[in-house]
Amino acid sequence: MNEADAMELVQAAFRALIFASGPIIVTAMLVGTIIALLQALTQIQEVTLTFIPKILAVLLVTSVSAPFIAGQVNILARLAFSHIATGF
């Protein structure tokens, strides 16, 4: 395995990480923003109010996007194993 193969593998790992975690992070940000707006509008300043909706939304999105996440990990594993198999 040369430097170009290693860089390609690292880039693929970062790409898989961003694609796999993207839906979950976006969901947590959107739910947090919506709850913050509702708290600002109703003047309810409870800190723990954001946790339950965020947890539920993240669990829902994780369960829905699990096949997509598994596919990204599968693509990365195939790429890594193909580089390892041909590199030695």
C-alpha positions as CSV (number, residue, x, y, z in Angstrom):
1,M,0.0,0.0,0.0
2,N,1.5,3.3,-1.0
3,E,0.7,6.8,0.1
4,A,-2.0,7.4,-2.5
5,D,-3.9,4.3,-1.4
6,A,-3.6,5.4,2.2
7,M,-4.9,8.8,1.4
8,E,-7.8,7.4,-0.6
9,L,-8.7,5.1,2.3
10,V,-8.6,8.0,4.8
11,Q,-10.7,10.2,2.5
12,A,-13.2,7.3,2.1
13,A,-13.3,7.0,5.9
14,F,-14.1,10.7,6.4
15,R,-16.7,10.5,3.6
16,A,-18.4,7.5,5.2
17,L,-18.3,9.2,8.7
18,I,-19.9,12.4,7.3
19,F,-22.5,10.6,5.3
20,A,-23.4,8.1,8.1
21,S,-23.6,10.7,10.9
22,G,-25.2,13.5,8.8
23,P,-28.9,12.6,9.2
24,I,-28.5,12.2,12.9
25,I,-26.7,15.4,13.4
26,V,-29.0,17.4,11.2
27,T,-32.0,16.0,13.1
28,A,-30.6,16.9,16.5
29,M,-29.8,20.4,15.3
30,L,-33.3,20.9,13.8
31,V,-35.1,19.6,16.8
32,G,-32.9,21.6,19.1
33,T,-33.6,24.8,17.1
34,I,-37.4,24.1,17.1
35,I,-37.5,23.5,20.8
36,A,-35.4,26.6,21.4
37,L,-37.8,28.7,19.4
38,L,-40.8,27.3,21.3
39,Q,-39.1,28.0,24.6
40,A,-38.4,31.6,23.5
41,L,-42.0,32.1,22.3
42,T,-43.6,30.6,25.4
43,Q,-40.9,31.9,27.8
44,I,-40.5,28.4,29.4
45,Q,-36.9,28.3,30.4
46,E,-36.5,24.6,31.4
47,V,-33.1,23.3,30.5
48,T,-34.1,19.6,30.5
49,L,-37.0,20.1,28.1
50,T,-34.9,19.7,25.0
51,F,-33.5,16.3,25.9
52,I,-36.5,14.0,25.5
53,P,-37.6,15.3,22.1
54,K,-34.0,15.2,20.8
55,I,-33.5,11.7,22.1
56,L,-36.7,10.5,20.5
57,A,-36.0,12.2,17.2
58,V,-32.5,10.9,17.0
59,L,-33.6,7.3,17.9
60,L,-36.3,7.5,15.2
61,V,-33.9,8.9,12.5
62,T,-31.3,6.3,13.5
63,S,-33.7,3.5,13.2
64,V,-35.0,4.7,9.8
65,S,-31.6,5.5,8.4
66,A,-29.9,2.3,9.7
67,P,-29.8,0.6,6.3
68,F,-28.1,3.7,4.8
69,I,-25.6,3.8,7.6
70,A,-24.8,0.1,7.3
71,G,-24.4,0.6,3.5
72,Q,-21.9,3.4,4.1
73,V,-19.9,1.2,6.5
74,N,-20.1,-1.7,4.1
75,I,-18.7,0.4,1.3
76,L,-15.8,1.6,3.5
77,A,-15.1,-2.0,4.7
78,R,-15.0,-3.3,1.1
79,L,-12.7,-0.5,0.1
80,A,-10.4,-1.1,3.0
81,F,-10.3,-4.8,2.6
82,S,-9.7,-4.6,-1.1
83,H,-6.7,-2.2,-0.5
84,I,-5.4,-4.5,2.2
85,A,-5.8,-7.6,0.0
86,T,-4.0,-6.0,-2.9
87,G,-1.4,-4.2,-0.9
88,F,0.5,-7.1,0.5
